[in-house]
């Protein structure tokens, strides 16, 4: 089996690569080649199969990133929410043109590969009172979400035409992201717990009552791996899935953090930010997510498990990465 | 007021241009300049204002097509359904890249112009049993519809950002189109009545019980003109509208034709076509269309009026055009 990860240098891409290197297989098939592609060539990976690392512009995706007989492509390359809002051209180039380039590369393969596309909760509207049904319309309030929803349409059509075999996973906001704050408008969702767990102060741009639709890195990784191996004939024409994430208020998250590390909550300071609040305020706080569990996507566990996962997997690597 | 019609050489573009030339105004404002753009430069137009005709590729839209101080742009340029299905590259180039080129040209203007975008019933699924709500999800079963739905998302986002001021009108299948059969999968919807009204035989690729969501050229033109002058603050963030068309079975249409011209029905011969039936079979047969009438979009009248409109406006021009 040959696998490519677009955005293979990002933290979710790396989690998937690490999992593949550890198990050596996907869906019961042995892996013989993994290609990691990102804007800068990803760092090498120790694995029981060949690993090729390529850097480049996804809008001009080199065919080497999708070698002959590629079976599975994880497509995680993206310009994230606040960055796509700040730079319209760049968002369009990566989030739309990059998508077309992927389709064109796949059309050169003898057999349509499975493509696992990471779409986003940001492609929906609804706000704090929402509990969206699985067939809810995507009416994004930000450029990143609009580009993701448009990409889903184009990938689903390419799938219908037999160029690819896509599963569009609308990931919740990932929490707790390891590493440092980034340019996503939702960066605070992780920072507000990650920074205190590192012993650092942080700010909260929204009220504590603000609810978010989240998933831990381990759940997101598990869903993407499941999407890569699932039977797509069960999806019919609807290739989009809202995985069963967790709806939590920021206050609930801070409570769970405090239970895990008493005193941590004192490191969080309110600092309302209208720009951030306007972007994330349009995202829906919850999904019914009834379809995905029936297709084998595991339901998310509670906030205490989410905090424990970070402490076990990502606290030390984050300390090392940031020189703390 | 300065107006541009992209796809100004097509039959709906021409109907709009003719209306503007006749009235000299739009929404109570006098027109001082009209630009008609199409793949081949549209024929000149006799009008009480300046008319410029430009030919070119919309994916590389020349700024001259959107001159400084353009107030309104009708965006009707498209590669239609069966053509976009037959040529993926061409559909993507015109229906998606052309859209991006339009946004880029609009960003160079001092004031965001009104853009009236013709989206389509083909951007929805649902089939024969559907009666779609105004907030129904667009889940197209054809490349043309997928490109239209994706373009709506990108145009709505550009509108939110203040680059343009868009209204996306999802036109029903236009019936009765003047002229000759074209490459749209829905071409038969017009042919089945137009050809007999011209005294010609024709074929029917679907059963007579097959229902279609249609609008006459006069209603489609009236809706697009209304969208060009309406108060878009009433739309909020949802820039898409399903205008109040007509749900009719092919049999109903043939009955109305027979009432207008006894004996015409005998010129229609059944000739089932699975390719056509598969494309149009996914389109919804009806919409509730409750939002648009409240915003001033006129409800469609009955089939007898639709036939009468063709006989009054388009029969003779069609005869002349086709040398009949």
HADDOCK unambig.tbl for C-alpha pairs under 7 A between the chains (distance, minus, plus):
assign (segid A and resid 135 and name CA) (segid B and resid 137 and name CA) 6.87 0.50 0.50
assign (segid A and resid 136 and name CA) (segid B and resid 137 and name CA) 6.47 0.50 0.50
assign (segid A and resid 137 and name CA) (segid B and resid 135 and name CA) 6.86 0.50 0.50
assign (segid A and resid 137 and name CA) (segid B and resid 136 and name CA) 6.47 0.50 0.50
assign (segid A and resid 137 and name CA) (segid B and resid 137 and name CA) 4.46 0.50 0.50
assign (segid A and resid 142 and name CA) (segid B and resid 157 and name CA) 6.85 0.50 0.50
assign (segid A and resid 143 and name CA) (segid B and resid 157 and name CA) 5.99 0.50 0.50
assign (segid A and resid 146 and name CA) (segid B and resid 153 and name CA) 5.70 0.50 0.50
assign (segid A and resid 146 and name CA) (segid B and resid 154 and name CA) 6.24 0.50 0.50
assign (segid A and resid 146 and name CA) (segid B and resid 157 and name CA) 6.47 0.50 0.50
assign (segid A and resid 147 and name CA) (segid B and resid 154 and name CA) 6.97 0.50 0.50
assign (segid A and resid 150 and name CA) (segid B and resid 150 and name CA) 4.42 0.50 0.50
assign (segid A and resid 150 and name CA) (segid B and resid 153 and name CA) 6.32 0.50 0.50
assign (segid A and resid 153 and name CA) (segid B and resid 146 and name CA) 5.70 0.50 0.50
assign (segid A and resid 153 and name CA) (segid B and resid 150 and name CA) 6.33 0.50 0.50
assign (segid A and resid 154 and name CA) (segid B and resid 146 and name CA) 6.25 0.50 0.50
assign (segid A and resid 154 and name CA) (segid B and resid 147 and name CA) 6.97 0.50 0.50
assign (segid A and resid 157 and name CA) (segid B and resid 142 and name CA) 6.86 0.50 0.50
assign (segid A and resid 157 and name CA) (segid B and resid 143 and name CA) 5.99 0.50 0.50
assign (segid A and resid 157 and name CA) (segid B and resid 146 and name CA) 6.48 0.50 0.50
